[in-house]
Amino acid sequence: MGKYRNNGGGGGGGGGFAMPSAPGWMCTYGDIMSLLLTFFVLLISFSSVQEAKFRQAIASFQEALGILPHDRSVVEFEQIPTVKMTPPIPPAEVIKRIRNSIYMAGLKGDATVTQTHEGIRITIQSPILFDSGSSTLRPDALPVLDELTKILKENQNVVVVEGHTDNIPIHTPSFDSNWELSTARAISVTKYLFQRGNLPAERFSVAGYGEYHPIMTNDTPEGRQKNRRVEILLKNIDLNGTHQAKEEERNG
């Protein structure tokens, strides 16, 4: 209850009483209400910022941070770069393109393309790629390798290049055995592919099997010719984080 303040004097009497004064907590309450009102007014003003003024403020902030040439800012507010993933070429399309390149190069009887559980296997007879006892590529089969390079630039296949020979022993200053010859030929094909297409070398691996993985008998000239070959395996592309070839082997 409010107190009454006596404005009158003392002993002579005749003094009156004034209106009661406000309690002390009322001043604090009023200050709080004023601050809350100011706060909500500011919120409303912030919610109606004009777009032009906002962009002007952002541009000013970018200029303050900009340290790159041409007044470009390190912080890009309006455009965020996106990465576009190109889907791989389907295996059927890869096989079609390689077969077309074989046909156009006139190598229909000397190169084949098959699909296996591991991936796409291209087999090219060694006489087309190399002279006898040599690991230097001949120009005859380069159109097929060039088309293969284009495919490898579009797809992310892991590539295994295998060299094979017949069982006739070799002993030259360059190669002491068929193992060395087959490996050197596989390396020549591999280097051509990743250098021609500027592809990462870690996608490639090389194997030289010598005469120990024949596909036909070595007792006839025809069989030995078929066994002298280079095989290029484009391994299946793993799209789900699993080794597709291994899964197919288990299910097969």
N, C-alpha and C positions, 0 to 999 in steps of 0.2 A: 504494500500500500504506500502511495506517494506521501512524502512529508510536505508539510506546509511551511513556507518560509515567512517569518514575521518581519515586515518592512518598517514596522513602527519603532519609535524611540522608546525610551525608558519611562521614567517615573511620571511624566505628565499625562500619560494615557493618550487616548485618541488615535493610536496606531492601528492600521488595518492589516488584513492577511492577503498575500498574493496567490496567484494560481499555483498549483503544485508543479515542481520541476520534474523532467524526464529522468528515468533511471539511467545509470551509466551504461548498461549493456545495449541500450538502444542506439548509441553512437556506433558501436562496433557492428551491430546488425545492419545499420544503414550503409556503412562502408562496404560490407560484403555484398549487399544487393546492388550497389552501384558498380562494383567490379564484375559481378555476374552479368549485368546488363551490357557492360562494355564488351565482355567476352563474347556474348552471343551476337552482338552487332558485328564484331570482327569476323565471326564464323560466317555470317550471312554475306558479308562483303567478299570473303575469300571464295565462296561458292559461286559467285557471279563474275569471276575474272574474265575479261574479254580474251578471245583466242589470240588476237593480234598482239596484245600486250604480253601474253604468256610466251608466244613465239619470240618476241623481242627480248624477253628476259632470258630464254634459253640460248638465243644467239649470243647474247652478251656473256653468258657463262661459258659457252664454247670458246669464244675468243680469249677468255681468261685462261683456259686450259690448253689452248692450241700451241703445240710445239712442233708440228709437222710442217713440211713445205706447203706453199699455196694456202696458208691460213686454215689448214684442215685440223680439226680437233681430234685429240685422242679418243674422246667420248663421242660416239655417234648416237643421237637420241632418236632419229626418225627412221633410219634404215638399219636393219640387222641382217647381215649376210646369211644366206641359207645354202646348205649343201644339197645339191640335186644328185640323187643316186640313179645311175643308169642301169637298168636291168640287164643281166648277162644275155648273150646271144643263146637261144635254145640249141641243144646239141644237134637236132635235126638240121637246123640252118647252118651250123658249123660244118657238118658233114657235106652238105650240099655245096657250100662255097669251096671247100677243099677239092671235092670231086670235079667241080667246074674248072678249077685252076689246073688240075691234072690233065683234064681233057684238052684245055686250051694250049697247054705246053706239049701236047703230043705224047704224054707218058701214060696213056691209059693201061697198057699192059705191064708197066714197070713200077706202078705205085698204086697202093690200095688204101682205103679208109674203112675202118670197122669200129663199131661201138661195143665195148666190153663192160664188165661190171666195174672196172677201174675208171674208165673214161673212154675217150676217143683215141684210137691208135692208128697212126699213119705209118705205113711201111713203104720205104723207097729202096729199090735195088741199088746196091753199091756201084755197079758200073755206070749208073746215071749220075751219081754224085761225085765219084772219084775215078781216076785212072788206076790201073792195077798197081798195087803196092804203095799208093799215095794217099795222103790225108788232105790234099788240097782240093777244095770244092770246084767242080766243073760248072759251067754256066747253064747246062741243060735244065737242071732241076731248080734253079734259083726262082723262077716265077712261082713255083709251089711254095717255096720257103717264104717268099715275099708276101703271098696271100696269108700264109700262116702267121706271119709277123703282124699283119693288120688285125687278124682275129685276136691275137694275144694282147694287142693294145686296147681292145674293146672288152675283153674278158679277163678275169683274174685267175685263170687256170695255173696250177703248178705243173711244170713241164719236166718230164724225164726223157732224156735222149739216150738210146741204147745202140751200141755198135756190135755187129755180128760179122763173123767170117766163116769160110768153109774150113775143112780140116787139113788143107794143104799147108805144110809148115812154111814159115817165112823167116828169113834171116838176112836182113839188109843193114847197111850202116845206120839207117833211120829207125828200123823196128827189129827188135830181136825175137819177137813172137807175135802170134795172132792177137794175144791179149793187148799188147801195146798198140797194134794197128787199129783194132776195133775201138779202143779207148780214144786214140788220137782222132779218128773219124767222128766219133760222137762229140768230142770237144769242138771240132771245126764247125759242125752244124750248130751246136749250142752258141758258140761265139757269134756266128752269123746272125742268129735269131735275136739275141738280146742287144747286139751292137746295132744292127739294122733298125730295130724298132725302138732303140733307146729304152729298153726294158730293164727292170731291176734284176741283177744277176742272181739274187737269192731265190728267185722263183724257179731256177733251173737246177737240175742235177744230172749227172752223167754216169753212165755205166758201160763198161766194156766187157763183153762176155766171150770174146774170141770165138772158137768153134764149138763151144759147149752148150749152146741153146739152138740147135738146128730145128728148122721147121719141115725139112725134107731130108731124104737120105743123101749122104755125101758120096754114095757109090756111083752116081751118074753125073755127067757134066751139067745137066739141067737142074738136078737137085743142089749141086754145089753153087750154081748161080743164084738160086732162090735163097740159099742160106747167107750169101754175101749181101747184107742189107743194113739199113739204119732204120730204127723204129722210134717214132716220136709219140709219146703218150701225153695227152692233155688230160690231166686228172679231173675227176668230177669236181665241180665247184661246190663248196660247202656253204649252204645258205642258212643252216639252222644251228651252227655251232657244233655239229657232230661230223665225224668222218664218214661221208656217205658211202665211199667204197667199202669200208669195213663193215658198215651196217648191211650192205647188200650181200657181202660175203657170208655174214652170219645167217641172214635170212635165206640165202641160196642153198 
